[in-house]
Each structure stands twice: as C-alpha cells, then as structure tokens.
C-alpha cells in the first residue's frame, strides 16, 4: 500500500512538473516568430464554431432547469418576480463559465490529446523537428491561443442562451412577458456580475489547451497511449478548471467586494 502511494505521488508530481515546464515553454515560444496565423484561425474555428451546437444545448438547458428548480422555492416566499434576476446572476457569475468550460474541455482537450498523440506515436512530430520546423509553435501555441480566444466568446454566447431558456420557462409557466423579463434582468446585473465570469474563461481556455497539448505532445505507448492521453486530457483539465475557479471566486470577492 505504501509502495502504491509512493508511485501515485511520484506520478502526480511528475505530471505537475511536466505541465509547469510545458507551460513555461509555451510562454517563451508564443511571442516568437514564426507566427502561424492561418493555423491559429483554423484552430479557433475548430474550437469555437464547431462547439456552437453543443454549447447552445447545454446553455438552454442550464437556464431552463435552473428556472424550473427555483420556481417552487421562490413561490413559497412570494419572490417569483425575482427569478429572472436570480437566474441571471447565477448563470453569469458561475454556472455558465464553469459548466461551458468543462463541456468544451470534454470535446476539445480530448480531441487535441488524441490528435497530437497520434502524430507523436506515428513520428510525425519527430519528422517536423528533424526538418528544422517548429512543431511546438505550429501545433501547441496555435491550439492554446485558440482555446483562450474561443472559450470567452462561447461563454458570452452561452450566457445569452441560458437567459433565453429561462425566459421560455417563465413565459410558459408564469406568462411573463419579454419586456418584463428583460427589465428584471437588466436592473439587477452589472459589470461585476458579467466581466469576471468571462475573464476567467480566458484562463480556463489556457488550461484546456495546455493540458490537451501536453498530454498529446508527450504521448507514448502506441494506440493505447493515444487513448490514455485523450482520457487524461479531459480528466486533468476538468479538475484544474474546478480548482482554478475556486481561486478565481476568491480573487473576485477580494477585488470586487461581492458575495
């Protein structure tokens, strides 16, 4: 048992150290030529546009389910009119940024890990290095930056659709008009409710991209290793997003003095 614990701890520390070195290499390389602009645009499209459908479904469900779950409790206290404001604050501050980031991590981090892992085990990355190309710049930097660009935009998109889902439930179950719903939301939320949630998804995007690239770039063990890299990319990135969110909430409360 002690031996198993030592092995597990060693692997965790090795993973943390590897990610730290990989991240440092990213920051050293990100602002050096050549800038792979076409590849960055392509990867931003892959991460962002191809996630629209999945994000739309999740966002609509978040808004609708949160409204349906909160209605009975709010009605007991005669506070049904505050449901739109409560849903808006919950979605903008926390639910949308975290859930959308984890959902996107499940699709994007696994895809990046599998793609780069396949290139590693088939020695395509080695061939690029031998050819004096810059595989790190082309394969890693572009994908990480694409995640950092796309995830905040997807979060704003999800915020809007979550409120649409909430309005649909309120309209069907309570007959609330669009104008009343809009006024209730807009008179309650402010910049502090919206901005921190979007800003922290830039860091969540970095986590998704860097973990997916790290797992794929360092994949080994043939096809089995590729599958392991894809799985680890999703698990590690999701865990780090949750941990980063705890820190982000504390910083938000400290700097903006909100609860």
C-alpha positions in Angstrom: 0.0 0.0 0.0 2.8 2.4 0.9 4.6 1.5 -2.3 1.4 2.2 -4.3 1.1 5.6 -2.6 4.7 6.4 -3.4 4.1 5.5 -7.1 0.9 7.6 -7.2 2.5 10.6 -5.6 5.5 10.4 -7.9 3.3 10.3 -11.0 1.3 13.3 -9.7 4.4 15.3 -9.0 5.8 14.3 -12.4 2.6 15.4 -14.1 2.7 18.8 -12.3 6.3 19.4 -13.1 5.8 18.4 -16.7 2.9 20.7 -17.1 4.8 23.6 -15.5 7.8 23.1 -17.8 5.4 22.8 -20.8 3.6 26.0 -19.8 6.9 27.8 -19.4 7.9 26.7 -22.9 4.6 28.0 -24.3 5.1 31.5 -22.8 8.7 31.5 -24.2 7.5 30.5 -27.6 4.2 32.2 -28.0 5.6 35.6 -29.0 8.5 34.4 -31.2 8.4 34.1 -34.9 7.1 32.5 -37.0 3.5 33.4 -36.1 1.2 30.7 -37.5 -1.7 33.0 -38.2 -3.5 30.7 -40.6 -3.3 27.7 -38.3 -4.5 29.9 -35.4 -7.6 30.9 -37.4 -8.2 27.3 -38.3 -7.9 26.1 -34.7 -10.1 28.9 -33.4 -12.8 27.8 -35.8 -12.4 24.1 -34.7 -12.6 25.0 -31.1 -15.3 27.8 -31.3 -17.6 27.3 -34.2 -17.7 23.5 -34.0 -18.7 23.8 -30.4 -21.7 26.1 -31.1 -24.3 23.3 -31.2 -23.2 21.6 -28.0 -22.8 24.9 -26.1 -26.3 26.0 -27.3 -28.0 22.9 -26.0 -26.2 23.0 -22.7 -26.8 26.7 -22.1 -30.6 26.4 -22.9 -30.9 23.5 -20.5 -29.0 25.4 -17.8 -31.3 28.3 -17.9 -34.5 26.3 -18.2 -33.6 23.8 -15.5 -32.4 26.4 -13.0 -35.6 28.3 -13.5 -37.8 25.2 -13.1 -35.9 24.1 -10.0 -36.0 27.5 -8.3 -39.7 28.3 -9.0 -41.3 26.2 -6.3 -39.0 27.6 -3.6 -39.3 31.2 -4.7 -43.1 30.9 -4.9 -43.2 29.8 -1.2 -41.6 33.1 -0.2 -43.6 35.2 -2.7 -40.5 36.0 -4.6 -41.4 34.7 -8.0 -40.7 38.1 -9.6 -37.0 37.8 -8.6 -36.5 34.5 -10.5 -35.1 36.2 -13.7 -32.6 38.2 -11.6 -31.5 35.2 -9.6 -31.0 33.1 -12.7 -29.1 35.8 -14.4 -26.7 36.3 -11.6 -26.1 32.6 -11.1 -25.5 32.0 -14.8 -23.3 35.0 -15.4 -21.1 34.6 -12.4 -20.6 30.9 -12.1 -22.7 28.3 -13.9 -22.1 29.3 -17.5 -18.3 29.9 -17.3 -17.6 26.7 -15.4 -20.0 24.3 -17.0 -19.3 25.5 -20.5 -15.6 25.3 -19.9 -15.9 21.7 -18.6 -18.1 20.7 -21.5 -15.7 22.3 -24.0 -12.8 20.6 -22.3 -14.5 17.2 -22.8 -14.7 17.8 -26.5 -11.6 19.9 -27.2 -9.0 18.6 -24.8 -9.7 15.0 -25.8 -9.5 15.9 -29.5 -6.2 17.8 -29.1 -4.8 15.0 -27.0 -5.8 12.3 -29.5 -4.6 14.3 -32.5 -1.2 15.2 -31.1 -0.8 11.8 -29.6 -1.4 10.2 -32.9 1.2 12.5 -34.5 3.7 11.6 -31.8 3.3 7.8 -32.0 3.5 7.9 -35.8 6.6 10.1 -35.5 5.2 13.0 -37.5 6.3 15.4 -34.7 9.8 13.9 -34.8 9.9 14.4 -38.6 8.9 18.1 -38.2 11.7 18.5 -35.7 14.3 16.8 -38.0 13.1 19.1 -40.8 14.1 22.2 -38.8 10.4 23.2 -38.5 8.9 24.4 -35.2 6.3 21.8 -34.2 5.7 23.4 -30.8 4.9 26.8 -32.4 2.7 25.2 -35.1 0.9 22.5 -33.0 0.9 23.8 -29.4 0.9 27.6 -29.4 -1.9 27.9 -32.0 -4.2 25.4 -30.2 -3.7 27.0 -26.8 -4.3 30.5 -28.1 -7.3 29.3 -30.0 -8.8 27.9 -26.8 -8.1 31.2 -25.0 -9.8 33.2 -27.7 -12.8 30.9 -28.3 -13.9 30.0 -24.8 -14.7 33.6 -23.6 -16.8 34.0 -26.8 -18.6 30.7 -26.2 -19.3 31.8 -22.6 -20.9 35.1 -23.8 -22.9 33.0 -26.3 -24.0 30.6 -23.5 -24.9 33.4 -21.1 -27.4 34.8 -23.7 -28.9 31.4 -24.5 -29.2 30.4 -20.8 -31.3 33.6 -20.3 -33.4 32.7 -23.3 -34.0 29.2 -21.8 -35.0 30.8 -18.5 -37.4 33.3 -20.3 -39.0 30.4 -22.2 -39.9 28.7 -18.9 -41.1 31.9 -17.2 -43.2 32.7 -20.2 -44.8 29.3 -20.4 -45.3 28.7 -16.7 -45.9 32.3 -15.4 -46.9 34.2 -18.5 -44.0 36.7 -18.0 -43.6 39.0 -21.0 -40.2 39.5 -22.7 -40.1 43.2 -21.7 -40.7 42.4 -18.0 -38.1 39.6 -18.1 -35.6 41.9 -19.7 -36.2 44.8 -17.3 -35.9 42.4 -14.3 -32.5 41.1 -15.5 -31.0 44.4 -16.6 -31.9 46.3 -13.5 -30.2 43.7 -11.4 -27.0 42.7 -13.1 -24.0 44.9 -13.6 -20.4 44.8 -14.9 -19.1 43.0 -11.8 -21.6 40.1 -12.5 -20.6 39.7 -16.1 -16.9 40.6 -16.5 -15.2 38.3 -14.0 -17.1 35.3 -15.4 -15.9 36.0 -18.9 -12.4 37.0 -17.9 -11.7 33.8 -16.0 -12.6 31.7 -19.0 -9.5 33.0 -20.7 -7.5 31.1 -18.1 -9.9 28.1 -18.3 -9.2 28.2 -22.1 -5.4 28.1 -21.4 -5.9 25.1 -19.1 -7.9 23.2 -21.7 -5.4 24.0 -24.4 -2.2 23.4 -22.5 -3.3 20.2 -20.8 -4.6 18.7 -24.1 -1.4 19.6 -25.9 0.8 18.4 -23.1 -0.9 15.0 -22.9 -0.8 14.6 -26.7 2.7 16.0 -27.3 4.2 13.6 -24.7 2.1 10.6 -25.6 3.8 7.2 -25.8 2.8 3.6 -25.9 1.2 3.3 -29.3 -2.5 3.4 -29.9 -3.2 2.6 -26.2 -1.1 5.6 -25.2 -3.1 7.8 -27.5 -6.4 6.8 -25.8 -4.8 7.3 -22.4 -3.6 10.8 -23.4 -7.1 11.8 -24.6 -8.7 10.5 -21.3 -6.1 12.2 -19.1 -6.5 15.4 -21.0 -10.2 15.6 -20.1 -9.8 14.5 -16.5 -6.9 16.7 -15.7 -8.2 19.8 -17.5 -11.7 19.4 -15.8 -10.1 19.1 -12.4 -7.8 22.1 -12.9 -10.7 24.2 -14.2 -12.6 23.5 -10.9 -9.6 24.3 -8.8 -8.9 27.4 -10.8 -12.5 28.5 -10.3 -12.2 28.3 -6.6 -9.2 30.7 -6.8 -11.0 32.9 -9.3 -14.0 33.3 -7.0 -11.8 34.2 -4.0 -10.0 36.8 -6.1 -13.3 38.2 -7.5 -14.7 38.6 -4.0 -11.5 40.2 -2.8 -11.1 42.7 -5.6 -14.7 43.5 -6.4 -16.2 43.0 -2.9 -19.0 40.8 -4.0 -20.5 37.7 -2.4 
